[in-house]
Amino acid sequence: MATIKDLRLIPFRIPLKAPLRWGKASEMAALEHALLEVELSDGALGRAEVAIRPTIYGETLGSVRAGLEYLRPRLLGLEADDQEAIRAVLEGFPCNHALKGALDTAIWEAWARSEGEELHQVLKPAKHRVRVAYLLGMASEEEMLADARMAYGAGVRVFKVKVGRDLEGDSRRIARLKEAFPDAELYADANETLSPKDAERYLLAWKELGLLYVEEPVPIEEVEARRKLREKKILPLIADDSAMTPKDLRRELTLDTFDVLNLKPARTGITWTLEMLSLAREKGKRAMVGSQAQSSFGAYQSALLAFQQGVTEPNELAFHLKADGGFFSFPPFREGWLYFEDLVEGRFDEEAFRRYALM
């Protein structure tokens, strides 16, 4: 089997059409990410996007570079299909989720190509289409409506709304969205902004507005509050930050703190995403796939996992619509759906990538 010959990191920047705001104070005006390349001894090349999120994972471009240099001598020379050895190296380097998720995905793609296939051919779909969701950040009512109109026009029919800073303002914006898009479905992401004493009041208000579910309403360390909130069955709860790794997920499953698992291949690659999906499925939990605010290329690789057995909910695969450009020809959505037959037609555009690369 071909071995890992080289690892390369190429930073890139794609501006957003408008800033994304979430949580208590986070804001992003551009995708300032990196493309990770894994080259094998037979020339096969695998790629993945490193979604650099200092305020979420504590990773910066500098730390990603340093982490890659630490892992380089431990990965070079390993056979690309030796999942046990590769996993041991990556799991022996705690945290650094975005770097390790990208490494795992790029190695998978390189291995598939070494075998004469593409990633979509080894990650065989369990269904022919999946529903997609679009993320609406914290903004004024008019800004949010304009953003939603753009996504709706692009075929999106489910919206994830960032909430938690102001119940009255959040409720007003949600009501405006429902009025403007009566056939669309909505759910909320509170990004841990609610206190345990306020969470029930907020969820009751959001239930009245007809939301599907709410993601991470309270801080993740408030485990008992989260468990009690779920027991009230006001709205189904989505686990995201509280279940970043298989280890986290096992704890949350034991405590039964959530209803829907939001899988983020940007931080769990392919190996851990499939493992976590299996764990959730065994416990009867629903699942969705999120793209961690990636470009169209990262969204493509995440989308391949959305077609796996056990993914039941709308998947956050439309963030690239916010980007002012890209280097992967992501297919259009059709009345709220992404079709596998369309997805596999997408291609990485080398010339376009060079326009965004910071070299």
C-alpha positions as CSV (number, residue, x, y, z in Angstrom):
1,M,0.0,0.0,0.0
2,A,1.2,3.5,-0.7
3,T,2.6,5.4,2.2
4,I,2.2,9.1,3.3
5,K,5.0,11.0,1.6
6,D,4.3,14.7,2.2
7,L,1.9,17.1,4.0
8,R,1.3,20.6,2.8
9,L,-0.7,23.5,4.2
10,I,-1.8,26.4,2.0
11,P,-3.7,29.3,3.7
12,F,-6.5,30.9,1.7
13,R,-9.0,33.8,2.2
14,I,-12.5,34.2,0.8
15,P,-14.4,37.3,1.9
16,L,-18.0,36.9,3.1
17,K,-20.8,38.9,1.5
18,A,-21.7,40.2,5.1
19,P,-20.2,39.4,8.5
20,L,-21.4,36.4,10.5
21,R,-22.1,37.0,14.2
22,W,-22.9,34.4,16.8
23,G,-22.6,33.5,20.5
24,K,-21.9,36.3,23.0
25,A,-19.4,38.3,20.8
26,S,-18.0,36.2,18.0
27,E,-17.9,37.7,14.5
28,M,-16.3,36.6,11.2
29,A,-15.9,38.7,8.0
30,A,-14.0,36.2,5.8
31,L,-13.2,32.5,5.5
32,E,-9.5,32.6,6.6
33,H,-8.9,28.9,6.4
34,A,-6.2,26.6,4.9
35,L,-6.1,23.8,2.4
36,L,-4.4,20.7,3.7
37,E,-2.8,18.4,1.1
38,V,-1.6,14.8,1.7
39,E,0.5,13.2,-1.0
40,L,1.2,9.5,-1.1
41,S,4.2,7.7,-2.3
42,D,2.4,6.7,-5.5
43,G,1.5,10.3,-6.3
44,A,-2.2,10.1,-5.1
45,L,-3.3,13.4,-3.6
46,G,-5.9,14.1,-1.0
47,R,-7.2,17.4,0.2
48,A,-9.3,18.9,3.0
49,E,-10.2,22.3,4.4
50,V,-8.9,23.3,7.8
51,A,-11.7,25.5,9.3
52,I,-9.6,27.8,11.7
53,R,-11.8,28.9,14.6
54,P,-9.8,30.5,17.4
55,T,-13.0,31.3,19.5
56,I,-14.3,27.8,19.2
57,Y,-11.4,25.4,19.1
58,G,-8.5,27.7,20.1
59,E,-6.7,27.0,16.8
60,T,-5.0,29.7,14.8
61,L,-3.1,29.5,11.5
62,G,0.1,29.5,13.6
63,S,-1.0,26.7,15.9
64,V,-2.2,24.6,12.9
65,R,1.2,25.0,11.2
66,A,3.0,24.1,14.5
67,G,0.7,21.1,15.0
68,L,1.3,19.9,11.5
69,E,5.1,20.1,12.0
70,Y,4.7,18.1,15.2
71,L,2.6,15.4,13.5
72,R,4.7,15.3,10.3
73,P,7.4,12.9,11.4
74,R,4.8,10.7,13.1
75,L,2.7,10.3,10.0
76,L,5.2,10.2,7.2
77,G,5.9,6.7,6.1
78,L,2.6,5.2,7.4
79,E,0.5,3.2,5.0
80,A,-2.5,5.2,4.0
81,D,-4.9,2.4,4.8
82,D,-3.4,1.7,8.2
83,Q,-6.3,3.4,10.0
84,E,-5.2,2.0,13.4
85,A,-1.7,3.5,13.2
86,I,-3.0,6.9,11.8
87,R,-5.7,7.1,14.5
88,A,-3.2,6.4,17.2
89,V,-1.0,9.2,16.1
90,L,-3.8,11.7,15.8
91,E,-5.5,10.7,19.1
92,G,-2.1,11.0,20.8
93,F,-2.2,14.7,20.0
94,P,-5.1,16.1,22.1
95,C,-7.4,19.0,21.0
96,N,-6.4,20.5,17.6
97,H,-9.7,19.4,16.3
98,A,-9.8,21.2,13.0
99,L,-6.3,20.2,12.0
100,K,-6.9,16.5,12.9
101,G,-10.3,16.5,11.2
102,A,-8.7,17.8,8.0
103,L,-5.8,15.4,8.2
104,D,-8.1,12.4,8.6
105,T,-10.3,13.5,5.6
106,A,-7.4,14.3,3.3
107,I,-5.8,10.9,4.1
108,W,-9.1,9.2,3.3
109,E,-9.3,11.0,-0.1
110,A,-5.6,10.2,-0.9
111,W,-6.2,6.5,0.0
112,A,-9.4,6.4,-2.2
113,R,-7.5,7.8,-5.1
114,S,-4.6,5.5,-4.6
115,E,-7.2,2.7,-5.0
116,G,-8.5,4.3,-8.2
117,E,-11.6,5.8,-6.7
118,E,-12.9,9.1,-5.5
119,L,-14.1,9.9,-2.0
120,H,-17.8,9.7,-3.0
121,Q,-17.2,6.2,-4.3
122,V,-15.9,4.8,-1.0
123,L,-18.4,6.8,1.1
124,K,-21.4,5.1,-0.6
125,P,-24.8,6.9,0.0
126,A,-27.7,5.4,1.9
127,K,-30.2,7.7,0.3
128,H,-30.4,9.7,-2.9
129,R,-31.1,13.1,-1.4
130,V,-30.9,15.1,1.9
131,R,-32.5,18.2,3.2
132,V,-30.3,21.3,3.6
133,A,-30.3,24.1,6.1
134,Y,-28.8,27.6,5.9
135,L,-27.3,29.5,8.9
136,L,-28.6,33.0,9.7
137,G,-26.3,34.9,12.0
138,M,-27.2,37.6,14.5
139,A,-28.2,40.7,12.5
140,S,-30.8,43.3,12.2
141,E,-34.3,42.2,11.0
142,E,-33.8,43.6,7.6
143,E,-30.3,42.2,7.2
144,M,-31.5,38.8,8.3
145,L,-34.4,38.8,5.9
146,A,-32.2,39.9,3.0
147,D,-29.8,37.0,3.8
148,A,-32.7,34.6,4.1
149,R,-34.2,35.7,0.7
150,M,-30.9,35.1,-1.0
151,A,-30.7,31.5,0.5
152,Y,-34.3,30.8,-0.2
153,G,-33.8,31.9,-3.8
154,A,-30.9,29.4,-4.0
155,G,-33.3,26.6,-3.0
156,V,-32.9,26.5,0.8
157,R,-36.1,25.7,2.8
158,V,-34.7,25.3,6.4
159,F,-33.0,28.0,8.4
160,K,-30.8,27.8,11.5
161,V,-31.1,31.0,13.4
162,K,-28.4,32.2,15.8
163,V,-30.2,33.4,19.0
164,G,-29.5,34.0,22.7
165,R,-28.5,37.7,23.1
166,D,-32.0,39.1,23.3
167,L,-35.2,37.1,23.7
168,E,-37.5,39.9,22.5
169,G,-35.4,40.7,19.5
170,D,-34.8,37.0,18.7
171,S,-38.5,36.3,18.8
172,R,-39.3,39.3,16.6
173,R,-36.8,38.2,14.0
174,I,-38.1,34.6,14.0
175,A,-41.7,35.8,13.6
176,R,-40.6,38.0,10.6
177,L,-38.9,35.0,9.1
178,K,-42.0,32.8,9.5
179,E,-44.1,35.5,7.9
180,A,-41.8,36.0,5.0
181,F,-41.2,32.3,4.4
182,P,-44.3,30.4,5.5
183,D,-43.2,27.1,3.9
184,A,-39.8,27.2,5.5
185,E,-38.8,25.4,8.7
186,L,-36.7,27.1,11.5
187,Y,-34.6,26.0,14.4
188,A,-32.4,27.9,16.8
189,D,-28.7,27.8,17.9
190,A,-28.1,29.5,21.2
191,N,-24.3,28.8,21.3
192,E,-24.4,28.2,25.1
193,T,-25.6,31.8,25.8
194,L,-28.6,31.0,28.1
195,S,-28.3,30.7,31.8
196,P,-29.9,27.6,33.4
197,K,-32.5,29.9,35.1
198,D,-33.5,31.6,31.8
199,A,-33.4,28.6,29.4
200,E,-36.9,27.2,30.1
201,R,-38.5,30.6,29.5
202,Y,-36.6,31.0,26.2
203,L,-37.5,27.5,25.0
204,L,-41.1,28.0,25.8
205,A,-41.2,31.2,23.7
206,W,-39.4,29.5,20.8
207,K,-41.8,26.6,21.0
208,E,-44.7,29.0,20.6
209,L,-43.0,30.3,17.5
210,G,-43.0,26.8,16.0
211,L,-39.2,26.1,16.0
212,L,-38.1,22.5,15.3
213,Y,-35.4,22.3,18.0
214,V,-32.7,24.3,19.8
215,E,-28.9,23.8,19.8
216,E,-26.8,24.1,22.9
217,P,-29.0,26.4,25.0
218,V,-26.8,26.4,28.1
219,P,-23.1,26.3,28.8
220,I,-21.7,22.9,28.2
221,E,-20.4,22.6,31.8
222,E,-24.0,22.9,33.0
223,V,-24.5,19.2,32.4
224,E,-27.2,18.7,35.0
225,A,-29.2,21.7,33.8
226,R,-29.0,20.5,30.2
227,R,-30.3,17.0,31.3
228,K,-33.1,18.5,33.3
229,L,-34.0,20.8,30.4
230,R,-34.3,17.9,28.1
231,E,-36.5,16.0,30.5
232,K,-39.0,18.8,30.3
233,K,-39.5,18.0,26.6
234,I,-40.2,21.6,25.6
235,L,-38.1,21.4,22.4
236,P,-35.7,18.7,21.2
237,L,-32.1,19.6,22.1
238,I,-29.2,19.5,19.6
239,A,-25.7,18.5,20.9
240,D,-22.8,20.3,19.2
241,D,-20.1,21.8,21.5
242,S,-21.0,19.3,24.2
243,A,-20.2,16.3,21.9
244,M,-17.1,17.4,20.0
245,T,-15.4,14.0,20.2
246,P,-16.4,10.3,20.6
247,K,-15.4,10.6,24.3
248,D,-17.6,13.6,24.8
249,L,-20.5,11.9,23.0
250,R,-20.3,8.7,25.2
251,R,-20.6,10.9,28.3
252,E,-23.7,12.8,26.8
253,L,-25.3,9.5,25.7
254,T,-24.8,8.1,29.2
255,L,-26.4,11.2,30.8
256,D,-29.1,11.4,28.0
257,T,-28.8,15.1,27.5
258,F,-29.8,15.6,23.9
259,D,-32.1,14.4,21.1
260,V,-30.2,15.3,17.9
261,L,-26.4,15.1,17.3
262,N,-24.8,17.7,15.1
263,L,-21.8,16.0,13.5
264,K,-19.1,18.3,12.3
265,P,-16.7,16.6,9.9
266,A,-14.5,19.7,10.0
267,R,-13.5,18.7,13.5
268,T,-14.0,14.9,13.4
269,G,-12.9,14.0,9.9
270,I,-14.4,10.9,8.4
271,T,-13.2,8.3,10.9
272,W,-14.6,9.8,14.0
273,T,-17.7,11.2,12.3
274,L,-18.7,7.7,11.2
275,E,-18.0,6.3,14.7
276,M,-20.0,9.0,16.4
277,L,-22.9,8.5,14.0
278,S,-22.9,4.8,14.8
279,L,-22.9,5.5,18.5
280,A,-25.8,7.9,18.2
281,R,-27.7,5.5,16.0
282,E,-27.3,2.7,18.4
283,K,-28.9,4.8,21.1
284,G,-31.8,5.9,18.9
285,K,-30.6,9.5,18.6
286,R,-31.3,11.5,15.4
287,A,-28.4,13.2,13.6
288,M,-27.5,16.0,11.3
289,V,-24.3,17.2,9.6
290,G,-22.9,20.7,10.0
291,S,-20.2,22.2,7.8
292,Q,-18.6,24.6,10.4
293,A,-18.8,27.6,8.1
294,Q,-16.7,26.1,5.4
295,S,-16.2,27.0,1.7
296,S,-18.0,25.0,-1.0
297,F,-15.1,22.5,-1.0
298,G,-15.4,21.8,2.7
299,A,-19.2,21.7,2.3
300,Y,-18.8,19.0,-0.4
301,Q,-16.8,16.7,1.8
302,S,-19.1,17.2,4.7
303,A,-22.1,16.6,2.5
304,L,-20.8,13.1,1.6
305,L,-21.3,12.2,5.2
306,A,-24.8,13.6,5.3
307,F,-25.8,10.8,2.9
308,Q,-24.9,8.1,5.4
309,Q,-27.3,5.9,7.3
310,G,-28.6,7.5,10.5
311,V,-28.5,11.1,9.3
312,T,-32.1,12.1,9.7
313,E,-32.3,15.9,10.0
314,P,-31.6,18.9,7.7
315,N,-27.9,19.3,7.1
316,E,-26.0,22.6,7.4
317,L,-24.5,22.5,3.9
318,A,-25.3,25.9,2.5
319,F,-23.0,28.2,4.3
320,H,-20.9,28.7,1.2
321,L,-23.7,30.8,-0.2
322,K,-22.5,33.5,2.1
323,A,-19.0,33.4,0.6
324,D,-18.0,35.9,-2.1
325,G,-16.4,33.2,-4.3
326,G,-15.0,29.7,-4.0
327,F,-13.0,27.0,-5.7
328,F,-15.4,24.1,-5.8
329,S,-18.4,23.8,-8.1
330,F,-21.0,22.9,-5.5
331,P,-24.3,22.0,-7.1
332,P,-27.5,23.9,-6.8
333,F,-30.2,22.9,-4.3
334,R,-33.6,21.8,-5.5
335,E,-36.6,22.9,-3.5
336,G,-34.8,22.3,-0.2
337,W,-32.9,19.2,-1.2
338,L,-29.4,18.2,-2.2
339,Y,-29.2,15.2,-4.6
340,F,-26.3,12.8,-4.5
341,E,-26.2,12.6,-8.3
342,D,-25.7,16.4,-8.4
343,L,-23.1,16.5,-5.6
344,V,-20.7,14.1,-7.3
345,E,-20.5,16.3,-10.4
346,G,-18.7,19.0,-8.4
347,R,-15.1,19.6,-9.2
348,F,-12.1,21.3,-7.4
349,D,-11.1,24.3,-9.5
350,E,-7.3,24.7,-9.4
351,E,-7.2,28.1,-11.1
352,A,-9.9,29.5,-8.8
353,F,-8.0,28.2,-5.7
354,R,-4.9,30.1,-6.8
355,R,-6.9,33.3,-6.7
356,Y,-7.7,32.9,-3.0
357,A,-4.5,31.2,-1.9
358,L,-2.1,33.2,0.3
359,M,1.2,32.1,-0.9
